[in-house]
Amino acid sequence: MFLASLLRRIAFSYYDYKAYNFNIEKTDFVVIHIPDQIGDAMAIFPVIRALELHKIKHLLIVTSTINLEVF
């Protein structure tokens, strides 16, 4: 089981998101892309609230019409 887990981690590490450390205080414009699932749209609300606390000037949310009820 450990070997399968290790191989899976190695195989999918190519597609993993690499985090980039930056200063949020200097950020003026944020774009959030939400996939075509309603659960994904609802899960992004804590991120939106955190960005509001940092006084982001412009927040652009790109989503499909499936999430129309959420926003």
PyMOL commands that set and color helices and strands:
alter all, ss='L'
color gray80, all
select helices_A, chain A and resi 2-15+24-26+38-43+45-53+65-67
alter helices_A, ss='H'
color red, helices_A
select strands_A, chain A and resi 29-33+58-62
alter strands_A, ss='S'
color yellow, strands_A
deselect
rebuild
show_as cartoon
